[in-house]
Amino acid sequence: MAPKSKQAERNAAKKLEKSASKIVDDEPATTVDGPMALVGKAKTLFMGSCIVEIAPMMQPLMQDKLPDKKTVAEEAKAAGGSIGSFMHGVVDAVTGNKDEDGNDNGEGEEKKQEANPAEAVSVTGMFESLQTRFAWHNPLGLAFPATPEESWTAWMKMKDLLTSDNLDFGPRPKKKGSPGMDRILTNMHTNMAQYLHILLAMMMLRAFLFRSFFACLPWLVGYQYLSLKLPLENMDVMGQQVPLEKCPLKFRVAGSVGIHALIWLFFLYEAVYKTYFVEKIPLVGLFVGFAYIVRPDGQ
């Protein structure tokens, strides 16, 4: 009887080990709602991007219909903390909802009780907002991350996915469901903004090294950075004073927005048209592979 009891104990111990390893190794059931969630995320990123939000402001900007008062950071935060949160208020203000004296002309009665964000907008405020959105590690100006701090935090979180705790080279298979596909969709949904910026960097490198040193995309990204980093006052260059303050600020804003629009144009041109089909396969495989081998953040 004694050997049988020991064998039973060993069998019970093995069962406990298997159940414990299954609990640890199973992929957490936190996934996005199918591939259409990626389409919705891409739409959200683009519809809240700077290029979409600022486009309605170009006409009133060039027609000098914006107040030339400096925007205070607290006012922008109170209006929502992004360009779009207060730009739409300016559109209403310059298209007829307010008369010249600032009185309500009877239109938009439902908005009477709301704070008018147009009061916090100026040409200087638009320029400062662009400086905030177009950080060197966030040149596409997507809906989010909307600040340099949020962008840098997102990049650091993505870097942390490559640590030994998160790098498991794929989930264990299950009898039901597809944990591998679920993980890919979850990671693609979470890190889509960073993947787009990585693709931008790869297209810049490809255009510069394999097409021409004068390819437009890399230079445009550099011009966007310089257009927002040059001071608004005079600048000393090799002992010579460059009178930057003589350039009206609205042209600085319009120029930066125009460069940003060209970045998007040439980014799509390089990624969709100039890359060969045999290049697109490893490009897609790179992002899908990364999404597969790392455990999603917080799991």
N, C-alpha and C positions, 0 to 999 in steps of 0.2 A: 504493500500500500504506500510505503514511503516514496519510492521512485515515482509513482503516479502523481502524488501530491506535488513533488518538485517539478515535474513536467507541466502540470497544470499552472503552477506559479509562473514558469517561464513563458508559457503561452499567453497568460494574462498580461505579463510585462510587455511582451511584443505587441499585443493589441493596444496597450496604452501608448507605446511609442509611436505606433502608426497613427493613432488618432491625434496625438499631440502634434506630430509633424504635419498632418493634414490641416490642422487649425492654423499653424504658423505659415504654411506655404500657400494656402489658398489665397487667391487674388481677392482683395476686398471688392464687394459689389457696389462700386461707385463709378458709374459710367455716364457718358452723355447719351442723349436720346437719339441714337442713330446718326448716319452720315448727314442728314439734313440739318443737324445741329451745327455742323461745321459751316454749312452755307449761311445759316443765320448769324453765326459769329463773324464770318467774313463781311456780311452785309452791315452788321453793327459797327465793325471797325472802320469801314469805309464811309458810311453815312454820318458818322460822328467825327470824321477826320477834318483837319484844318482846311483842306482844299474845298470840301463841300460847304463848310460853315462860313468861310470867308468870301466865297464867290459872290453871294448877294451884296456884299459890302463894297465891292470894287467901284461900282457906279457912283454911289454917294461919296465915297472917298475921293475920287478924282474930280467930282463936282463941288468939293469943299463944303459938303453938307454935314460933316461931322464936327463936333465941338473940338476946339484945339486946346483942351484942358488936360493936364496930366492925370492919368488914372491912378487912383490909390489902390494898393493891393487889397486892402480890407474891403473896398467897394466891390472889386471883382469877385472876391470870395463870397461876399454876401449875395451876389448875383448868381452864384453857382460854381465859381472857381475855374471856368473854362471860357474859351472864346465864344462858343456857340450859345452859352447861357445868357450872354448879354448882347450879342450881335443882333439877334432877332428883334430885340427891343428897339435897336437903332433903326432897323429897316422899317418898323412901324412908325417911328418918329419922323423919318424923312420921306415917307410915302403917303402922308395924309392923315394919320391918326391924331396928329397934333398940329395946331396952327403955329404961326411964326412966334407968337408970344408964349407958346408952351401950354396953351389952354386946350382942353378937350373940345373937339369940334363936333362931337355927337356920335362919332363912329367908335366902335369897340367899347360899348358900354360895359360889357362883361369884364373888361380889363381895368376898370376904374380902380378897383380895390387893390390891384396888384402893384407892387413897386415897379416903376419904370426903369429898366436897366440901362436905357439910353443915356441917363444922366451920368453914368459912370464910365461912358465910352469916350475915347478921344483917339486921334491919330497916334499920339504917343502911347496910349494904352494898347492899341493894336500892335504896335512895334514891340512893346515889352512882352505881350502875350505870345507873339511869334518867337521871341527869344527863349521863352519858357518852353514852348512846345517842341521846337526844333533843336533839341540837345544833340551833341555829336553821336550819342548812342541811341538816338530816337529820331533820325532824319525824316522818316516818312510821315510823322505827325498824325498817327492814327488816333482813333477815338480814345483808346487807353492802351498803355499808360499815358496819362495826360500831363504829367510833370516829370522833370528830370529825376526826382527822388523815386517816384513810382517806377520809372523805367529802369533805373539802376538796381532797385530791389528785385524787379522781375528778372533781370539778367543774372543777379547773384543766386536767385532761387533756381534758375535753370542750370547754373554751374554746379550747384550743390547736388543736382540729380546724378552727377557723374561720380559721386562718392561711393565707397564700397557698400554703404547701407542701402542705397537706392539702385545700384547697378547690379541687377540679377540676371540679365540677358534673357528676359522673357518669363512670363508666368507659367506655372505648371498647367498642363492640359486638364480639362474637366470632361466628364461624360455629357454634361448638359451645358449649352452655351458655348461661347467663343471668347475666353478670357484674353487671348492675344489681340483680337480685333477690338474688344472693349478697351483694352489698355491703349492701343494706338489712337482710337478716337478720343479718349480722355486727354492724352498728352497733346495731341494735335489741337484740341479745343483750348486747352489751358495755355499753351505756348505759341499760339498762332502768330501773334505780333512779333515774337522773337524769331520765329522761322522766316517770316517775311523779310526781316532785317538781315538775317543770315543770307537769304537768297539775294538780296540787294548787294551785299558785300561780295558775294561770289560773282555776280554779274559785272560789278565794277572791276574786279580783278581779271575776269575773263576778257572784258572789253579792252582793258589797259594793256594786258600782256600778249593776247593772242589776236587782237584785231588792229588796234592802233594806239600809240601813245596819246593821240589827240581825240580819242573816242569821247563822245559827249557826256556820258553818264558819270564817270569819275570826276570830271572837271565841274559838272553842275553841282554835285554834292559838296565839293570844296567851295564853290562860289556861294552856295546857300549859307554855309557856315561863316564865310567872310562877310557876306552882306549883313549879317545880324551881329557880328562881333566888332565891326568897325565902329569907333566912337561917333557920337553925334556932333561933337565939337571938332575943332581943328586938331590935326594929327601931325606930329613931327616925323618926317621920313628923311633920314640922312641929312639932317640940318635944314631941310626945306619944310615949310609949313603947308600942309594940304588943307585947304578951306572946306572941310566936309560940311560945316554948318550952312554953307551956301546952297547945298542941295536940299530942297524941300523934303520934309519927312514923309509926305505922302508918296513921293516917288521912291523913297527907300522901301516903304511898305509894299508898294505895287511891284517893285523890282524883285523883292524877296518872294512874294507870292507867285510871280511869273516864273522865277527859277524853280520854285517848288513844283509848279504844274509841269514844267519840262522834265523834272526828275521822274515824276510818275509816268510821263509819256515814254521816255527813253528806257525806264525800268521795264515797262511792259513790252516795249519793242525788243529789248535784249533778251528777256526771258521767254517770250512767246515766239517771236519771229526769227531772231538771229541764232538761237540755239538749235542744233540739229536734233532729230528724234532720238538718235543714239545717246545724246547728252542728257535729254530729259529723263530717260529711264534711270540712270544712276542718281540724278538730282532728286527725283521723287523717292528712290530707294534710300537715299541718305536720311531724309527726314522721317520716313516710315520706320527705318531701322532704328534710329535713335528713339523714336516714340515707343518702340517695342521693347528695347533692352533696359529701359530705366523705369523704376517704379514711380507712378504719379506722385506729385507732391502731396504730402499729408496722408499717405496711405502706408 
